[in-house]
Amino acid sequence: MIRSSDLAAELKSSTPPVVVDVRLADDFTACHLDGALNNAVFEVAFNERLPVQIPDCSSIVRIYGASSSSLEGRMAVEKLQRAGYSNVEELEGGLEAWLAAGLPVVKGPALPPSPALPDGRLEVDAEASRVEWTGRNLLNKHHGCVALKSGHLDFDHGRLTGGEMVLDLTRLDCSDLSGSAYHDVLVHHLHDHDFFDVTLFPEARLVITSAIPLAGSGPGSSNLRVTADLTIKGQTHPIEFDAASGFTPDGHAAAQAVFSIDRTRWGILYGSGKFFQRLAGHLVNDLIAFEVKIVTR
């Protein structure tokens, strides 16, 4: 680590170091050290750009990120060292510490303000959203998608309070059998009366009854405990699962979750070892897994 005062002195010396800002390009444009290069460590091309920006691995290199609580600087130092750069140090406290020391920076256009928190009802973008299913037996599995017919999410000043999603079970496919003659065979079986019985029950419905924030969660991890009523084949039962929710860069609310249900609670009994004897190769796991991505308009 190098302190801000020591880096400032190095920059005024006869052999100044190469300074690399490893934050995103927008952050660099908004504010950076004079003369610094930009190479965002989050981008996969980071290592490819290194020999172009710093051809000599023996160069004195100083790295900085946003602050002491953000690890991009530390990550970048490790990448440079593994790439063979022998004289690399991270600016202690990052740009935040440099600014706190009153040292000069170059400023450009400020970052755009964060999108306003949603309030009220937002319709779900069915095309941008996706619901995937996976069914298994002891040795194999099938997976595919089911169409989202409609839906909405309800917010109170950015906090999710409820919502509803309607699935069109008549528009269900099996991705791993796509292009195979067995695809339509399996889909017909799933549509039949001993599975989803889509002739009588063409839709499934999920109604969110509560969404409680999870303590200690952060971006990229589950931050909500969701309770919902799920209706399949005319039967409604409560389910509970964790979800990761947030907002896209252009301000759309989004959420994703992975959860499983015991299909037999909704009367889907085909191949269940709880209800049939000697199923042999026709045994099907009771659990169906769902991977859901919801994006609002």
C-alpha contacts under 8 A as a table, 3 or more apart, distances in Angstrom:
res1	aa1	res2	aa2	distance
1	M	89	E	5.37
1	M	90	E	4.88
1	M	91	L	5.76
1	M	92	E	5.40
2	I	6	D	6.47
2	I	7	L	6.53
2	I	89	E	6.30
2	I	90	E	6.07
2	I	91	L	5.01
2	I	92	E	5.57
3	R	6	D	5.33
3	R	7	L	6.29
3	R	91	L	6.00
3	R	92	E	5.32
4	S	7	L	5.18
4	S	8	A	6.11
4	S	91	L	6.59
4	S	92	E	6.94
4	S	97	A	6.96
4	S	98	W	5.52
4	S	101	A	7.24
5	S	8	A	5.09
5	S	9	A	6.33
5	S	101	A	7.93
6	D	9	A	5.07
6	D	10	E	6.25
7	L	10	E	4.94
7	L	11	L	6.19
7	L	91	L	7.59
8	A	11	L	5.21
8	A	12	K	6.65
8	A	103	L	7.88
9	A	12	K	5.27
9	A	13	S	6.49
10	E	13	S	5.10
10	E	15	T	7.50
10	E	16	P	5.49
10	E	17	P	6.86
11	L	15	T	7.77
11	L	16	P	4.66
11	L	17	P	6.56
12	K	16	P	6.61
13	S	16	P	5.54
16	P	60	I	7.78
17	P	59	S	7.26
17	P	60	I	4.81
17	P	61	V	5.36
17	P	62	R	6.44
18	V	36	A	7.25
18	V	37	L	7.83
18	V	54	I	7.79
18	V	59	S	7.27
18	V	60	I	6.12
18	V	61	V	4.73
18	V	62	R	6.11
19	V	35	G	7.26
19	V	36	A	4.82
19	V	37	L	6.20
19	V	61	V	5.88
19	V	62	R	4.76
19	V	63	I	5.89
19	V	64	Y	7.78
20	V	36	A	5.33
20	V	37	L	4.70
20	V	38	N	5.66
20	V	39	N	6.73
20	V	61	V	7.44
20	V	62	R	6.30
20	V	63	I	5.00
20	V	64	Y	6.50
21	D	28	F	6.95
21	D	32	H	7.27
21	D	33	L	7.97
21	D	36	A	6.24
21	D	37	L	5.94
21	D	38	N	4.84
21	D	39	N	6.31
21	D	40	A	7.29
21	D	63	I	6.16
21	D	64	Y	5.29
21	D	65	G	6.16
22	V	38	N	5.95
22	V	39	N	5.00
22	V	40	A	4.32
22	V	41	V	5.32
22	V	63	I	7.06
22	V	64	Y	6.34
22	V	65	G	5.65
22	V	72	E	6.67
22	V	73	G	6.55
22	V	76	A	7.04
23	R	27	D	6.34
23	R	28	F	6.44
23	R	38	N	7.36
23	R	39	N	7.13
23	R	40	A	4.87
23	R	41	V	6.78
23	R	42	F	7.87
23	R	65	G	5.75
23	R	66	A	6.93
23	R	72	E	7.12
24	L	27	D	5.37
24	L	28	F	6.32
24	L	39	N	7.73
24	L	40	A	5.08
24	L	41	V	7.99
24	L	42	F	7.71
25	A	28	F	4.97
25	A	29	T	6.13
25	A	38	N	6.89
25	A	39	N	7.81
25	A	40	A	6.82
26	D	29	T	5.15
26	D	30	A	6.28
26	D	111	L	6.89
27	D	30	A	5.18
27	D	31	C	6.41
27	D	32	H	7.99
27	D	111	L	7.07
28	F	31	C	5.37
28	F	32	H	5.37
28	F	38	N	6.79
29	T	32	H	6.93
29	T	107	K	7.02
29	T	108	G	5.48
29	T	109	P	6.87
30	A	107	K	5.40
30	A	108	G	4.52
30	A	109	P	5.28
30	A	110	A	4.99
30	A	111	L	6.27
31	C	105	V	6.51
31	C	106	V	5.61
31	C	107	K	4.44
31	C	108	G	6.20
32	H	36	A	6.93
32	H	95	L	7.58
32	H	105	V	5.51
32	H	106	V	5.38
32	H	107	K	6.68
33	L	36	A	5.50
33	L	104	P	7.11
33	L	105	V	4.73
33	L	106	V	6.00
34	D	104	P	7.61
34	D	105	V	5.75
34	D	106	V	5.61
37	L	53	Q	7.79
39	N	46	F	6.16
39	N	49	R	7.41
40	A	43	E	5.80
40	A	46	F	6.46
41	V	44	V	7.67
41	V	46	F	5.58
41	V	72	E	6.53
41	V	75	M	7.47
41	V	76	A	5.99
42	F	46	F	7.44
42	F	72	E	7.78
43	E	46	F	5.61
44	V	47	N	7.32
45	A	48	E	5.14
45	A	49	R	6.30
46	F	49	R	5.45
46	F	50	L	6.61
47	N	50	L	5.26
47	N	51	P	7.84
47	N	79	K	7.61
47	N	83	A	7.90
48	E	51	P	6.83
48	E	52	V	7.71
49	R	52	V	5.32
49	R	53	Q	6.16
50	L	53	Q	5.23
50	L	54	I	5.66
50	L	55	P	7.43
51	P	54	I	5.05
51	P	55	P	4.57
51	P	56	D	7.56
52	V	55	P	5.80
54	I	57	C	7.01
54	I	59	S	7.42
56	D	59	S	5.55
57	C	84	G	6.17
57	C	85	Y	4.43
57	C	86	S	6.49
58	S	85	Y	5.98
58	S	86	S	5.67
58	S	87	N	6.32
59	S	85	Y	7.44
59	S	86	S	7.72
59	S	87	N	6.52
60	I	87	N	5.17
60	I	88	V	6.31
61	V	87	N	6.15
61	V	88	V	4.79
61	V	89	E	6.60
62	R	88	V	5.78
62	R	89	E	5.12
62	R	90	E	5.71
62	R	91	L	6.70
63	I	73	G	6.03
63	I	76	A	7.30
63	I	77	V	6.82
63	I	88	V	7.34
63	I	89	E	6.20
63	I	90	E	4.64
63	I	91	L	5.98
64	Y	72	E	7.97
64	Y	73	G	5.14
64	Y	90	E	5.69
64	Y	91	L	5.12
64	Y	92	E	7.84
64	Y	94	G	4.98
64	Y	95	L	6.57
65	G	70	S	7.17
65	G	71	L	7.40
65	G	72	E	5.63
65	G	73	G	4.65
65	G	91	L	7.84
65	G	94	G	4.92
65	G	95	L	6.22
66	A	70	S	6.24
66	A	72	E	7.71
66	A	73	G	7.85
66	A	93	G	7.67
66	A	94	G	5.11
66	A	95	L	5.17
66	A	96	E	6.12
67	S	70	S	5.46
67	S	71	L	7.95
67	S	93	G	4.80
67	S	94	G	4.36
67	S	95	L	6.00
67	S	96	E	5.19
67	S	97	A	6.95
68	S	71	L	7.22
68	S	92	E	6.91
68	S	93	G	4.29
68	S	94	G	6.15
69	S	93	G	7.99
70	S	73	G	7.64
71	L	74	R	5.32
71	L	75	M	6.18
72	E	75	M	5.04
72	E	76	A	6.09
73	G	76	A	5.14
73	G	77	V	6.27
73	G	90	E	6.18
73	G	91	L	7.84
73	G	94	G	7.51
74	R	77	V	5.22
74	R	78	E	6.45
74	R	90	E	6.76
75	M	78	E	5.32
75	M	79	K	6.37
76	A	79	K	5.02
76	A	80	L	6.21
77	V	80	L	5.19
77	V	81	Q	6.16
77	V	88	V	6.48
77	V	89	E	6.76
77	V	90	E	6.67
78	E	81	Q	5.11
78	E	82	R	6.14
79	K	82	R	5.16
79	K	83	A	6.16
80	L	83	A	4.93
80	L	84	G	6.44
80	L	85	Y	5.43
80	L	88	V	7.42
81	Q	84	G	5.20
81	Q	85	Y	4.97
81	Q	86	S	6.29
81	Q	88	V	7.23
82	R	85	Y	7.32
85	Y	88	V	6.71
90	E	94	G	7.75
91	L	94	G	5.25
91	L	95	L	7.93
92	E	97	A	7.18
93	G	96	E	6.16
93	G	97	A	4.79
93	G	98	W	7.48
94	G	97	A	5.60
94	G	98	W	6.57
95	L	98	W	4.94
95	L	99	L	6.15
96	E	99	L	5.31
96	E	100	A	6.18
97	A	100	A	4.91
97	A	101	A	6.21
98	W	101	A	5.24
98	W	102	G	6.76
98	W	103	L	5.87
99	L	102	G	5.13
99	L	103	L	5.77
99	L	104	P	7.46
99	L	105	V	7.80
100	A	103	L	7.64
107	K	110	A	7.99
114	S	251	G	7.95
115	P	250	D	7.35
115	P	251	G	5.20
116	A	251	G	7.50
117	L	157	H	5.76
117	L	158	G	4.59
118	P	155	F	6.16
118	P	156	D	7.29
118	P	157	H	5.82
118	P	158	G	4.93
118	P	253	A	7.66
119	D	154	D	7.46
119	D	155	F	4.88
119	D	156	D	4.98
119	D	157	H	4.76
119	D	158	G	6.05
120	G	154	D	5.48
120	G	155	F	5.00
120	G	156	D	6.15
120	G	157	H	7.87
121	R	152	H	6.56
121	R	153	L	5.74
121	R	154	D	4.43
121	R	155	F	6.31
122	L	152	H	5.47
122	L	153	L	5.36
122	L	154	D	6.34
122	L	155	F	7.89
122	L	296	T	6.16
122	L	297	R	6.87
123	E	151	G	6.07
123	E	152	H	4.26
123	E	153	L	6.53
123	E	296	T	5.64
123	E	297	R	5.90
124	V	129	S	7.56
124	V	150	S	6.75
124	V	151	G	5.10
124	V	152	H	4.97
124	V	153	L	7.05
124	V	294	I	6.91
124	V	295	V	5.87
124	V	296	T	4.12
124	V	297	R	5.77
125	D	128	A	5.47
125	D	129	S	6.07
125	D	294	I	7.62
125	D	295	V	5.71
125	D	296	T	5.00
125	D	297	R	5.04
126	A	129	S	5.11
126	A	130	R	7.47
126	A	148	L	5.72
126	A	149	K	6.75
126	A	150	S	6.46
126	A	151	G	7.78
126	A	295	V	7.81
127	E	130	R	7.59
128	A	294	I	7.51
128	A	295	V	6.13
129	S	148	L	7.49
129	S	292	V	7.81
129	S	293	K	5.33
129	S	294	I	4.65
129	S	295	V	5.39
130	R	145	C	7.42
130	R	146	V	7.89
130	R	147	A	7.46
130	R	148	L	7.10
130	R	292	V	5.89
130	R	293	K	5.13
130	R	294	I	6.61
131	V	145	C	5.69
131	V	146	V	5.77
131	V	147	A	6.92
131	V	148	L	7.02
131	V	290	F	6.91
131	V	291	E	5.95
131	V	292	V	4.59
131	V	293	K	6.41
132	E	143	H	7.18
132	E	144	G	5.58
132	E	145	C	4.29
132	E	146	V	6.34
132	E	290	F	5.57
132	E	291	E	5.09
132	E	292	V	6.32
133	W	143	H	5.49
133	W	144	G	5.51
133	W	145	C	5.91
133	W	146	V	7.38
133	W	288	I	6.92
133	W	289	A	5.61
133	W	290	F	4.57
133	W	291	E	6.45
134	T	141	K	6.90
134	T	142	H	5.76
134	T	143	H	4.26
134	T	144	G	6.73
134	T	288	I	5.91
134	T	289	A	5.08
134	T	290	F	6.46
135	G	141	K	5.56
135	G	142	H	5.43
135	G	143	H	6.33
135	G	284	V	7.88
135	G	285	N	7.19
135	G	287	L	7.22
135	G	288	I	5.12
135	G	289	A	6.63
136	R	139	L	7.60
136	R	140	N	5.79
136	R	141	K	4.08
136	R	142	H	6.42
136	R	284	V	6.21
136	R	285	N	5.55
136	R	287	L	7.85
136	R	288	I	7.52
137	N	140	N	5.48
137	N	141	K	6.19
137	N	283	L	6.26
137	N	284	V	4.52
137	N	285	N	5.04
138	L	283	L	7.74
138	L	284	V	7.45
138	L	285	N	7.24
142	H	174	C	6.75
142	H	175	S	7.76
142	H	176	D	6.35
142	H	177	L	7.91
143	H	174	C	5.52
143	H	175	S	5.87
143	H	176	D	6.24
144	G	172	L	7.40
144	G	173	D	5.36
144	G	174	C	4.07
144	G	175	S	4.49
144	G	176	D	7.08
145	C	172	L	5.85
145	C	173	D	5.54
145	C	174	C	6.70
145	C	175	S	7.26
146	V	167	L	6.85
146	V	168	D	6.75
146	V	169	L	6.32
146	V	171	R	5.93
146	V	172	L	4.32
146	V	173	D	6.48
147	A	167	L	5.85
147	A	168	D	5.38
147	A	169	L	7.07
147	A	171	R	5.57
147	A	172	L	6.42
148	L	151	G	7.72
148	L	165	M	7.23
148	L	166	V	6.12
148	L	167	L	4.62
148	L	168	D	6.06
149	K	165	M	7.70
149	K	166	V	5.46
149	K	167	L	5.29
149	K	168	D	5.51
150	S	165	M	5.98
150	S	166	V	5.31
150	S	167	L	7.31
151	G	163	G	7.31
151	G	164	E	5.25
151	G	165	M	4.18
151	G	166	V	6.00
152	H	163	G	5.34
152	H	164	E	5.50
152	H	165	M	6.63
152	H	296	T	7.52
153	L	160	L	7.19
153	L	161	T	7.84
153	L	162	G	5.95
153	L	163	G	4.07
153	L	164	E	6.57
153	L	296	T	7.68
154	D	160	L	5.92
154	D	161	T	5.57
154	D	162	G	4.98
154	D	163	G	5.39
155	F	158	G	5.62
155	F	159	R	5.22
155	F	160	L	4.52
155	F	161	T	5.47
155	F	162	G	7.20
156	D	159	R	5.07
156	D	160	L	6.51
156	D	161	T	6.64
160	L	211	A	6.21
161	T	208	I	7.85
161	T	209	T	7.52
161	T	210	S	5.94
161	T	211	A	5.91
162	G	207	V	7.41
162	G	208	I	4.82
162	G	209	T	5.64
162	G	210	S	6.03
162	G	211	A	7.04
163	G	207	V	5.86
163	G	208	I	5.04
163	G	209	T	7.62
164	E	205	R	7.20
164	E	206	L	5.59
164	E	207	V	4.41
164	E	208	I	6.07
165	M	205	R	5.77
165	M	206	L	5.22
165	M	207	V	6.61
166	V	203	E	6.61
166	V	204	A	5.84
166	V	205	R	4.59
166	V	206	L	6.56
167	L	203	E	5.46
167	L	204	A	5.05
167	L	205	R	6.20
168	D	171	R	5.64
168	D	172	L	7.49
168	D	202	P	6.28
168	D	203	E	4.94
168	D	204	A	6.81
169	L	172	L	5.56
169	L	191	H	7.70
169	L	196	F	7.73
169	L	198	V	6.51
169	L	202	P	5.39
169	L	203	E	5.44
169	L	204	A	6.86
170	T	191	H	7.18
170	T	198	V	6.35
170	T	202	P	5.91
170	T	203	E	7.70
172	L	187	V	7.04
173	D	183	H	7.74
173	D	187	V	6.40
174	C	177	L	5.66
174	C	178	S	6.32
174	C	183	H	6.34
174	C	186	L	7.76
174	C	187	V	7.06
175	S	178	S	5.14
177	L	180	S	5.33
177	L	181	A	7.94
177	L	182	Y	6.47
177	L	183	H	4.93
178	S	183	H	5.95
179	G	183	H	7.08
180	S	183	H	5.49
181	A	184	D	6.47
181	A	185	V	7.19
182	Y	185	V	4.95
182	Y	186	L	6.15
183	H	186	L	5.39
183	H	187	V	6.23
184	D	187	V	5.00
184	D	188	H	5.88
185	V	188	H	5.25
185	V	189	H	6.27
186	L	189	H	4.96
186	L	190	L	6.25
187	V	190	L	5.04
187	V	191	H	6.17
188	H	191	H	5.01
188	H	192	D	6.13
189	H	192	D	5.10
189	H	195	F	7.16
190	L	194	D	7.99
190	L	195	F	5.33
190	L	196	F	5.93
190	L	197	D	7.69
191	H	195	F	6.41
191	H	196	F	5.40
191	H	197	D	5.39
191	H	198	V	5.28
191	H	199	T	7.67
192	D	195	F	5.63
192	D	196	F	6.31
192	D	197	D	4.87
192	D	198	V	6.79
192	D	199	T	7.86
193	H	196	F	6.29
193	H	197	D	3.88
193	H	198	V	7.31
193	H	199	T	7.79
194	D	197	D	6.43
194	D	268	I	6.46
194	D	269	L	6.78
194	D	270	Y	5.79
195	F	268	I	5.13
195	F	269	L	7.00
195	F	270	Y	6.21
196	F	201	F	7.22
196	F	232	I	7.56
196	F	233	K	6.45
196	F	268	I	6.74
197	D	200	L	5.95
197	D	201	F	5.91
197	D	202	P	7.44
197	D	233	K	6.95
198	V	201	F	4.56
198	V	202	P	4.16
198	V	203	E	7.35
199	T	202	P	6.09
200	L	233	K	7.73
201	F	204	A	7.63
201	F	232	I	7.45
201	F	233	K	5.30
201	F	234	G	6.79
203	E	232	I	7.34
204	A	230	L	7.43
204	A	231	T	5.55
204	A	232	I	4.95
204	A	233	K	7.42
205	R	230	L	5.80
205	R	231	T	5.07
205	R	232	I	6.93
206	L	228	A	6.44
206	L	229	D	5.67
206	L	230	L	4.50
206	L	231	T	6.35
207	V	228	A	5.29
207	V	229	D	5.15
207	V	230	L	6.53
208	I	211	A	7.47
208	I	226	V	7.03
208	I	227	T	6.03
208	I	228	A	4.17
208	I	229	D	6.52
209	T	226	V	7.75
209	T	227	T	5.67
209	T	228	A	5.09
209	T	229	D	7.08
210	S	226	V	5.83
210	S	227	T	5.23
210	S	228	A	6.94
211	A	224	L	5.90
211	A	225	R	5.55
211	A	226	V	4.45
211	A	227	T	6.41
212	I	224	L	5.39
212	I	225	R	5.10
212	I	226	V	6.49
213	P	223	N	5.65
213	P	224	L	4.52
213	P	225	R	6.36
214	L	217	S	5.98
214	L	222	S	7.53
214	L	223	N	4.90
214	L	224	L	5.29
214	L	225	R	6.46
215	A	223	N	7.54
217	S	221	S	6.26
217	S	222	S	6.56
217	S	223	N	5.21
218	G	221	S	5.79
218	G	222	S	7.70
218	G	223	N	6.82
219	P	223	N	7.95
219	P	244	A	7.96
219	P	246	G	7.65
220	G	244	A	6.75
221	S	244	A	5.68
222	S	242	D	5.92
222	S	243	A	4.94
222	S	244	A	4.04
222	S	245	S	7.31
223	N	242	D	7.23
223	N	243	A	6.21
223	N	244	A	5.25
223	N	245	S	6.61
224	L	242	D	5.57
224	L	243	A	5.21
224	L	244	A	6.38
224	L	245	S	7.18
225	R	240	E	7.13
225	R	241	F	5.90
225	R	242	D	4.56
225	R	243	A	6.47
226	V	240	E	5.61
226	V	241	F	5.38
226	V	242	D	5.86
226	V	243	A	6.89
227	T	238	P	7.06
227	T	239	I	5.90
227	T	240	E	4.50
227	T	241	F	6.74
228	A	238	P	5.60
228	A	239	I	5.45
228	A	240	E	6.33
229	D	236	T	6.21
229	D	237	H	5.52
229	D	238	P	4.36
229	D	239	I	6.18
230	L	236	T	5.39
230	L	237	H	5.52
230	L	238	P	6.07
230	L	239	I	6.80
231	T	234	G	6.07
231	T	235	Q	5.30
231	T	236	T	4.16
231	T	237	H	6.61
231	T	266	W	7.87
232	I	235	Q	5.48
232	I	236	T	6.65
232	I	266	W	6.06
233	K	266	W	6.63
233	K	267	G	7.40
235	Q	266	W	5.76
235	Q	267	G	7.94
236	T	266	W	7.45
237	H	265	R	7.65
237	H	266	W	7.68
239	I	261	I	7.81
241	F	257	A	7.55
241	F	258	V	7.81
241	F	259	F	6.24
242	D	257	A	6.48
242	D	258	V	7.78
242	D	259	F	7.95
243	A	255	A	6.61
243	A	256	Q	5.67
243	A	257	A	4.57
243	A	258	V	7.54
244	A	255	A	5.52
244	A	256	Q	5.42
244	A	257	A	6.42
245	S	253	A	7.57
245	S	254	A	5.75
245	S	255	A	4.11
245	S	256	Q	6.52
246	G	253	A	5.95
246	G	254	A	5.53
246	G	255	A	6.34
247	F	250	D	7.78
247	F	251	G	5.53
247	F	252	H	5.36
247	F	253	A	4.48
247	F	254	A	5.56
248	T	251	G	5.17
248	T	252	H	5.17
248	T	253	A	6.41
248	T	254	A	6.71
249	P	252	H	7.52
252	H	295	V	6.74
252	H	296	T	5.73
252	H	297	R	6.44
253	A	295	V	5.94
253	A	296	T	5.49
254	A	293	K	7.36
254	A	294	I	5.46
254	A	295	V	4.38
254	A	296	T	6.38
255	A	293	K	5.85
255	A	294	I	5.24
255	A	295	V	6.70
256	Q	291	E	7.47
256	Q	292	V	5.38
256	Q	293	K	4.39
256	Q	294	I	6.24
257	A	291	E	5.89
257	A	292	V	5.30
257	A	293	K	6.81
258	V	289	A	7.25
258	V	290	F	5.68
258	V	291	E	4.46
258	V	292	V	6.35
259	F	289	A	5.72
259	F	290	F	5.48
259	F	291	E	6.72
260	S	287	L	5.99
260	S	288	I	5.40
260	S	289	A	4.11
260	S	290	F	5.95
261	I	287	L	5.39
261	I	288	I	5.54
261	I	289	A	6.58
262	D	265	R	5.98
262	D	266	W	8.00
262	D	286	D	5.36
262	D	287	L	4.57
262	D	288	I	6.55
263	R	266	W	5.61
263	R	267	G	6.89
263	R	268	I	5.42
263	R	269	L	7.38
263	R	286	D	5.76
263	R	287	L	6.09
263	R	288	I	6.54
264	T	267	G	4.91
264	T	268	I	4.85
264	T	269	L	5.37
264	T	272	S	7.73
264	T	286	D	6.50
265	R	268	I	7.35
269	L	272	S	5.54
269	L	275	F	7.02
270	Y	284	V	7.50
271	G	275	F	7.99
271	G	276	F	6.97
271	G	279	L	6.67
271	G	282	H	5.74
271	G	283	L	4.67
271	G	284	V	4.91
271	G	285	N	7.70
272	S	275	F	5.65
272	S	276	F	6.22
272	S	283	L	6.17
272	S	284	V	5.81
272	S	285	N	6.62
272	S	286	D	6.01
273	G	276	F	5.36
273	G	277	Q	6.67
273	G	279	L	7.34
273	G	283	L	6.52
273	G	284	V	7.65
276	F	279	L	6.68
279	L	282	H	5.10
279	L	283	L	5.21
280	A	283	L	6.05
285	N	288	I	7.56
